[in-house]
């Protein structure tokens, strides 16, 4: 199997196979924002599953801009207790030869009102979502942007000192760096907006600062949208340009994804088809829906590519790697079966579990393809909550609860979020 082959990055870091656990937000941290025994149990379980690379969920560089309550937070110098907590997490995540990278992020305008009613963003452009969950953002000053660049570097230093093997800078899915890249969210007329070079400046400066802080032998990756799938937003042509910039900066691994809260291609919400993937497309084409975009990206300059999104069969993974993709990412199947990759590598199965088939949200106008935007959004958030609940079970040392009702999971996660707000 090609995916079972050892893979070495240009920088020299080696992975025992070509399969990565893509980042999934855990929501397990308490109000202090530190990794805890839940993180240790969860990542130890994944490390036992023979992953080549395990990427953590969002670690936030600003406690006032969380993707959700329960994020791990890293700000400034770490206390002795914080360093010990991080070291326990890193030790568990890197067991059995697994490489582990920390995903570093800032939610920007995708910070819920309950965390921050006036989040910082490139411009004062609110999210186009119903329900009033997100406030009108306040534009960042240049001094604040430069401070955040330093925070990304600080987070990388904390990760390295703890024993992690690298970091992934999150510039996708509509979070802050992705907002700067998008012409819809970034209306600035200074050095941080306008042209693609200016819109990418925050990202490129963060990469430079991180590399300077951790050196050349520590992994530095980026997660980038292939496109926002919104008219006038970050387009695939922009992705091609940014990928070339990242290659020039020596980024080790570029993960290709797509979408945002407004157009959630990365979620494949409750089984809905991602944008630009027609329902009549072949099963293989719909399974790994960013692969064709990755192939197009490889025609130009790009770092080695990690492609995540819908992989379920060994055949699709092998085909992607044979086409030149460096690594394939999986996520949701590991919520239902943490050992799924080991089962695949041992040829006990040629297909990952499909936990999305356990979701039963409802038919017709209440179902995942409802014509009503609010209902559709609620279905998506409920589906997400279902996966969060499975991670919580594993972190507590319990088996996943696949029969859980998604709406019940949503209500339960809301209660959990209230208890974990900083």
C-alpha positions as CSV (number, residue, x, y, z in Angstrom):
1,X,0.0,0.0,0.0
2,X,1.4,3.4,-1.0
3,X,-0.3,5.1,2.0
4,X,1.6,2.8,4.4
5,X,5.0,4.0,3.0
6,X,7.2,6.2,5.1
7,X,7.0,9.9,4.0
8,X,9.8,12.5,4.6
9,X,9.2,16.2,4.3
10,X,11.8,18.3,2.5
11,X,12.9,19.6,5.9
12,X,13.7,16.1,7.0
13,X,10.8,15.3,9.4
14,X,9.6,11.8,8.7
15,X,6.1,10.2,9.1
16,X,5.6,6.5,9.3
17,X,2.8,6.5,6.8
18,X,0.8,8.9,4.6
19,X,-2.3,9.2,6.8
20,X,-2.9,12.3,9.0
21,X,-5.6,12.9,11.6
22,X,-7.0,16.3,10.5
23,X,-7.7,18.8,13.2
24,X,-11.0,18.5,15.1
25,X,-12.0,21.0,17.7
26,X,-12.2,19.1,21.1
27,X,-13.9,21.6,23.5
28,X,-12.4,19.8,26.5
29,X,-10.4,22.6,28.2
30,X,-11.7,24.2,31.4
31,X,-11.9,27.9,31.9
32,X,-8.1,28.0,32.4
33,X,-7.6,27.0,28.7
34,X,-5.1,24.3,29.6
35,X,-4.9,20.8,28.1
36,X,-6.1,18.3,30.6
37,X,-6.5,14.5,31.2
38,X,-9.3,14.4,28.7
39,X,-6.8,15.6,26.0
40,X,-4.3,13.1,27.2
41,X,-6.7,10.1,27.0
42,X,-8.1,11.2,23.6
43,X,-4.8,11.8,21.9
44,X,-3.2,8.7,23.4
45,X,-6.1,6.7,22.0
46,X,-5.5,8.2,18.5
47,X,-1.7,7.7,18.8
48,X,-2.4,4.0,19.4
49,X,-4.2,3.9,16.0
50,X,-0.9,4.2,14.0
51,X,-1.5,7.6,12.5
52,X,1.4,9.1,10.6
53,X,0.5,12.6,11.8
54,X,-1.9,13.8,14.4
55,X,-3.0,17.5,14.2
56,X,-4.7,18.9,17.3
57,X,-7.8,21.0,17.3
58,X,-7.7,24.8,17.4
59,X,-5.3,26.2,20.0
60,X,-6.3,29.8,20.3
61,X,-3.8,32.6,20.8
62,X,-6.3,35.0,22.3
63,X,-8.9,33.9,25.0
64,X,-11.2,36.7,23.8
65,X,-11.4,35.1,20.3
66,X,-12.3,31.4,20.8
67,X,-13.7,29.2,18.1
68,X,-15.8,27.8,20.9
69,X,-15.6,27.6,24.7
70,X,-13.3,24.7,25.7
71,X,-10.5,25.6,23.3
72,X,-7.0,25.2,24.5
73,X,-5.5,28.8,24.9
74,X,-1.9,29.8,24.8
75,X,-1.0,33.4,25.7
76,X,2.3,34.8,26.9
77,X,4.8,33.0,29.1
78,X,3.6,29.7,30.6
79,X,3.6,28.8,34.3
80,X,5.2,25.7,35.5
81,X,1.8,24.0,35.8
82,X,0.9,25.0,32.2
83,X,4.2,23.7,30.9
84,X,3.6,20.4,32.7
85,X,0.1,20.1,31.3
86,X,1.3,20.8,27.7
87,X,4.1,18.2,28.2
88,X,1.6,15.5,29.2
89,X,-0.5,16.3,26.2
90,X,2.5,16.2,23.8
91,X,3.8,12.9,25.3
92,X,0.4,11.2,24.8
93,X,0.0,12.6,21.3
94,X,3.4,11.4,20.1
95,X,3.2,7.8,21.5
96,X,3.9,4.8,19.3
97,X,5.9,6.9,16.7
98,X,3.1,9.3,15.9
99,X,4.1,12.8,14.9
100,X,1.9,15.5,16.4
101,X,1.4,19.1,15.4
102,X,-0.5,21.8,17.1
103,X,-3.0,23.8,15.1
104,X,-2.7,27.4,16.0
105,X,-5.6,29.8,15.4
106,X,-7.6,33.0,16.1
107,X,-11.4,33.0,15.4
108,X,-11.7,36.6,14.4
109,X,-15.3,37.5,13.5
110,X,-16.3,33.8,13.9
111,X,-16.1,34.3,17.7
112,X,-19.6,33.7,19.2
113,X,-21.3,36.7,21.0
114,X,-21.2,34.7,24.2
115,X,-17.4,34.8,24.1
116,X,-17.0,38.3,22.7
117,X,-19.8,40.5,21.3
118,X,-17.4,42.8,19.5
119,X,-14.6,40.5,18.1
120,X,-11.6,41.9,16.1
121,X,-11.4,41.2,12.4
122,X,-9.9,42.8,9.3
123,X,-12.9,45.0,8.7
124,X,-16.3,45.7,10.2
125,X,-18.1,43.1,8.1
126,X,-20.4,40.8,10.1
127,X,-21.0,37.2,9.2
128,X,-23.9,36.6,6.9
129,X,-25.7,34.1,9.2
130,X,-29.1,34.2,10.8
131,X,-29.7,33.8,14.5
132,X,-27.6,36.6,16.0
133,X,-24.9,34.3,17.2
134,X,-22.1,36.6,16.1
135,X,-21.5,40.3,16.7
136,X,-20.4,43.1,14.4
137,X,-16.5,43.0,14.3
138,X,-14.1,45.8,15.1
139,X,-11.2,46.3,12.6
140,X,-7.8,45.5,13.9
141,X,-5.2,48.2,14.1
142,X,-1.8,47.5,12.6
143,X,-0.3,47.4,16.1
144,X,-2.8,44.7,17.0
145,X,-2.0,42.7,13.9
146,X,1.7,42.8,14.7
147,X,1.0,41.7,18.3
148,X,-1.0,38.7,16.9
149,X,1.9,37.8,14.6
150,X,4.0,37.6,17.8
151,X,1.4,35.5,19.5
152,X,1.5,32.9,16.7
153,X,5.3,32.6,17.2
154,X,4.8,32.3,20.9
155,X,2.4,29.5,20.5
156,X,4.9,27.6,18.3
157,X,7.6,28.0,20.9
158,X,5.2,26.6,23.6
159,X,4.4,23.7,21.3
160,X,8.0,22.9,20.6
161,X,9.1,23.1,24.3
162,X,6.2,20.8,25.2
163,X,7.4,18.1,22.8
164,X,5.2,18.5,19.8
165,X,6.8,18.1,16.3
166,X,5.3,21.0,14.6
167,X,2.5,23.6,14.2
168,X,-0.2,24.1,11.6
169,X,-1.2,27.8,11.2
170,X,-5.0,27.8,10.5
171,X,-5.7,30.1,7.6
172,X,-8.9,28.4,6.4
173,X,-12.6,27.9,7.3
174,X,-13.3,31.6,7.8
175,X,-11.1,32.2,10.8
176,X,-9.0,35.3,11.2
177,X,-6.2,34.6,8.7
178,X,-8.8,33.3,6.3
179,X,-10.8,36.5,6.8
180,X,-7.8,38.6,5.8
181,X,-7.4,36.5,2.7
182,X,-11.0,37.0,1.6
183,X,-12.0,40.2,-0.4
184,X,-15.5,39.8,1.1
185,X,-14.3,40.1,4.7
186,X,-11.2,42.2,4.2
187,X,-12.1,45.7,2.9
188,X,-8.9,47.4,4.2
189,X,-7.0,50.0,2.1
190,X,-3.7,49.7,4.0
191,X,-0.8,47.3,3.6
192,X,-3.0,44.5,5.0
193,X,-5.8,44.6,2.4
194,X,-6.5,45.1,-1.3
195,X,-4.1,43.1,-3.5
196,X,-3.6,39.4,-2.8
197,X,-0.1,40.1,-1.6
198,X,-1.5,42.5,0.9
199,X,-4.3,40.2,2.0
200,X,-1.8,37.4,2.5
201,X,0.6,39.6,4.4
202,X,-0.7,38.6,7.8
203,X,-0.3,35.0,7.0
204,X,3.2,35.3,5.5
205,X,4.4,37.5,8.4
206,X,3.1,34.9,10.9
207,X,4.9,32.1,9.0
208,X,8.2,34.1,9.1
209,X,7.8,34.8,12.8
210,X,7.1,31.2,13.6
211,X,10.0,29.9,11.6
212,X,12.4,32.4,13.2
213,X,11.2,31.4,16.6
214,X,11.4,27.6,16.2
215,X,14.1,26.9,13.6
216,X,14.2,24.8,10.5
217,X,13.9,21.4,12.1
218,X,10.4,22.0,13.5
219,X,7.4,21.4,11.3
220,X,5.5,24.5,10.0
221,X,2.3,23.8,8.1
222,X,-0.6,25.9,6.9
223,X,-4.3,25.0,6.5
224,X,-5.7,27.0,3.5
225,X,-9.0,27.1,1.7
226,X,-9.0,26.0,-1.9
227,X,-11.8,28.6,-2.1
228,X,-14.5,30.1,0.1
229,X,-17.2,29.0,-2.3
230,X,-18.7,32.5,-2.2
231,X,-19.1,34.9,-5.1
232,X,-16.4,37.6,-4.7
233,X,-14.6,35.7,-2.0
234,X,-11.2,33.9,-1.8
235,X,-11.1,32.0,-5.1
236,X,-9.0,29.1,-6.3
237,X,-6.9,31.5,-8.4
238,X,-6.0,33.2,-5.1
239,X,-5.2,29.8,-3.6
240,X,-2.7,29.2,-6.4
241,X,-1.0,32.5,-5.7
242,X,-0.8,32.0,-1.9
243,X,0.5,28.4,-2.3
244,X,3.4,29.8,-4.4
245,X,4.1,32.3,-1.6
246,X,4.1,29.5,1.0
247,X,6.4,27.4,-1.1
248,X,8.8,30.3,-1.3
249,X,8.7,30.6,2.5
250,X,9.6,26.9,3.0
251,X,6.3,25.8,4.5
252,X,6.6,22.1,5.2
253,X,3.0,20.9,4.5
254,X,0.0,22.7,3.1
255,X,-3.4,21.2,4.0
256,X,-6.1,22.0,1.4
257,X,-9.7,22.5,2.5
258,X,-12.5,24.9,1.8
259,X,-15.4,26.9,3.0
260,X,-16.4,28.9,6.1
261,X,-19.3,29.1,8.6
262,X,-21.2,30.9,5.8
263,X,-20.5,28.2,3.2
264,X,-19.4,25.1,5.1
265,X,-17.8,22.9,2.5
266,X,-15.4,21.6,5.1
267,X,-18.2,20.3,7.2
268,X,-20.2,18.4,4.6
269,X,-23.0,19.2,7.0
270,X,-25.2,16.3,8.0
271,X,-24.4,14.6,4.7
272,X,-25.1,17.5,2.4
273,X,-22.9,17.7,-0.7
274,X,-20.1,20.2,-0.6
275,X,-20.4,23.1,-3.1
276,X,-19.1,22.4,-6.6
277,X,-19.6,18.6,-6.2
278,X,-22.8,17.7,-8.1
279,X,-25.0,15.0,-6.7
280,X,-24.8,13.0,-9.9
281,X,-21.0,12.8,-9.6
282,X,-19.4,9.4,-9.1
283,X,-19.0,8.1,-5.6
284,X,-15.3,8.3,-5.9
285,X,-15.4,12.0,-7.0
286,X,-17.8,12.9,-4.2
287,X,-15.7,11.0,-1.6
288,X,-12.6,13.1,-1.8
289,X,-13.9,16.3,-3.0
290,X,-10.7,18.5,-2.8
291,X,-8.5,16.1,-4.7
292,X,-9.1,17.6,-8.2
293,X,-8.3,21.0,-6.9
294,X,-5.1,19.7,-5.3
295,X,-4.0,18.3,-8.7
296,X,-4.5,21.6,-10.3
297,X,-2.6,23.3,-7.5
298,X,0.4,20.9,-8.1
299,X,0.7,22.3,-11.6
300,X,2.3,25.4,-10.0
301,X,4.6,26.0,-7.0
302,X,3.3,24.6,-3.8
303,X,4.5,22.9,-0.6
304,X,3.8,19.2,-0.2
305,X,0.0,18.8,0.0
306,X,-2.2,17.2,2.7
307,X,-5.7,16.8,1.4
308,X,-8.6,16.4,3.8
309,X,-12.3,16.0,3.0
310,X,-14.5,13.0,2.7
311,X,-11.9,10.2,2.4
312,X,-13.5,6.9,3.3
313,X,-12.0,4.1,1.1
314,X,-8.5,2.8,0.7
315,X,-8.9,3.0,-3.1
316,X,-9.5,6.8,-2.9
317,X,-6.6,7.3,-0.6
318,X,-4.2,5.2,-2.7
319,X,-5.3,7.0,-5.8
320,X,-4.7,10.5,-4.2
321,X,-1.2,9.6,-3.1
322,X,-0.4,8.0,-6.5
323,X,-1.4,11.3,-8.1
324,X,1.2,13.2,-6.1
325,X,-0.6,14.2,-2.9
326,X,1.8,13.9,0.0
327,X,-0.7,12.9,2.7
328,X,-4.4,12.2,3.1
329,X,-6.3,13.5,6.1
330,X,-9.2,11.8,7.9
331,X,-11.2,13.1,10.8
332,X,-14.8,12.2,11.5
333,X,-14.3,8.4,11.1
334,X,-11.9,8.6,14.1
335,X,-14.7,10.0,16.2
336,X,-16.6,6.7,15.8
337,X,-13.6,4.3,15.6
338,X,-10.3,5.7,17.0
339,X,-8.5,2.6,15.7
340,X,-9.9,2.9,12.1
341,X,-6.5,3.8,10.5
342,X,-4.8,0.8,12.0
343,X,-7.6,-1.4,10.8
344,X,-7.1,0.0,7.3
345,X,-3.3,-0.4,7.4
346,X,-3.6,-4.0,8.6
347,X,-6.0,-4.7,5.7
348,X,-8.7,-5.8,8.1
349,X,-10.9,-3.3,6.2
350,X,-10.6,-1.4,2.9
351,X,-13.0,1.3,4.1
352,X,-13.2,3.7,7.0
353,X,-16.4,3.7,9.1
354,X,-19.0,6.2,7.9
355,X,-20.3,7.8,11.1
356,X,-22.4,10.3,9.1
357,X,-24.8,7.4,8.5
358,X,-25.6,7.4,12.2
359,X,-27.0,10.9,11.9
360,X,-30.8,11.0,11.7
361,X,-31.9,14.6,11.7
362,X,-35.2,14.4,9.9
363,X,-36.7,14.3,6.4
364,X,-38.1,17.1,4.1
365,X,-38.1,20.6,5.3
366,X,-36.6,19.6,8.7
367,X,-33.8,17.5,7.1
368,X,-30.2,18.4,6.2
369,X,-31.2,19.7,2.7
370,X,-34.0,22.0,4.1
371,X,-34.6,25.1,1.9
372,X,-34.8,27.1,5.1
373,X,-31.4,28.7,6.0
374,X,-31.9,28.7,9.7
375,X,-33.1,25.1,9.8
376,X,-30.1,24.2,7.6
377,X,-27.7,25.9,9.9
378,X,-29.2,24.3,13.0
379,X,-28.9,20.9,11.3
380,X,-25.2,21.6,10.6
381,X,-24.5,22.7,14.2
382,X,-26.4,19.7,15.6
383,X,-24.3,17.4,13.4
384,X,-21.2,19.0,14.6
385,X,-22.3,18.6,18.2
386,X,-22.9,14.9,17.6
387,X,-19.2,14.5,16.7
388,X,-18.1,16.7,19.7
389,X,-20.1,14.4,21.9
390,X,-18.2,11.3,20.6
391,X,-14.9,13.0,21.3
392,X,-16.1,13.8,24.8
393,X,-16.9,10.1,25.4
394,X,-13.5,8.9,24.2
395,X,-11.8,11.6,26.3
396,X,-13.7,10.3,29.4
397,X,-12.6,6.7,28.7
398,X,-16.0,5.6,27.4
399,X,-16.9,4.1,24.0
400,X,-18.5,6.4,21.4
401,X,-22.3,6.7,21.6
402,X,-23.3,6.4,17.9
403,X,-27.1,6.2,18.6
404,X,-27.1,9.7,20.2
405,X,-29.7,12.1,18.8
406,X,-28.0,15.1,17.1
407,X,-30.4,17.6,18.6
408,X,-29.8,16.1,22.1
409,X,-26.1,16.4,21.4
410,X,-26.5,20.1,20.5
411,X,-28.3,20.9,23.7
412,X,-25.8,19.0,25.7
413,X,-22.9,20.8,24.0
414,X,-24.5,24.1,24.7
415,X,-24.6,23.3,28.4
416,X,-20.9,22.2,28.3
417,X,-20.0,25.4,26.5
418,X,-21.6,27.6,29.2
419,X,-19.5,25.8,31.9
420,X,-16.3,26.3,30.0
421,X,-16.5,30.0,29.0
422,X,-13.4,31.8,30.2
